[in-house]
Amino acid sequence: MKPTLTIEYCPKCNWLLRAAYMAQELLTTFVDEIKSVTLEPSEVNGRYTISIDGKVVFDRKSFGGFPEIKEIKQIVRDVVNPEKNLGHADTPPHREH
């Protein structure tokens, strides 16, 4: 059975577009691994979490902000299909010396 993802976002913070963008990216990347992505307006101000089958795998407050989309993809991949190669999203960021 394919897992269901839920993105709970704060509508008062205007995070619907961010949640919709992340949902689109996750649905595109994990087309064969996930059943659906649900967007859920939170009743708690400032909340932004991503859950897989009810288990929170990302919490904006615990993380200290929003990561890049590739980091979200890595978090989701590690749960739904740890063997999946994410291509360019798996490469560490280039650092200047």
Long-range contacts (C-beta under 8 A, 24 or more apart in sequence): 1-35, 2-33, 2-34, 2-35, 3-33, 3-34, 3-35, 3-52, 3-53, 3-79, 3-80, 4-34, 4-35, 4-36, 4-37, 4-38, 4-52, 4-53, 5-34, 5-36, 5-37, 5-38, 5-50, 5-51, 5-52, 5-76, 6-37, 6-38, 6-39, 6-40, 6-49, 6-50, 6-51, 6-54, 7-37, 7-38, 7-39, 7-40, 7-48, 7-49, 7-50, 8-40, 8-41, 8-42, 8-47, 8-48, 8-49, 8-50, 8-51, 9-39, 9-40, 9-41, 9-42, 9-47, 9-48, 10-41, 10-42, 10-44, 10-45, 10-46, 10-47, 10-48, 11-41, 11-42, 12-45, 13-45, 13-46, 13-48, 15-48, 16-41, 18-48, 18-66, 19-48, 21-69, 22-50, 22-69, 22-72, 25-69, 25-72, 25-73, 26-72, 26-73, 26-76, 29-73, 29-76, 29-77, 29-86, 29-89, 30-76, 30-77, 30-80, 30-81, 30-84, 33-80, 33-81, 33-84, 34-76, 34-80, 50-75, 50-76, 52-76, 52-79, 52-80
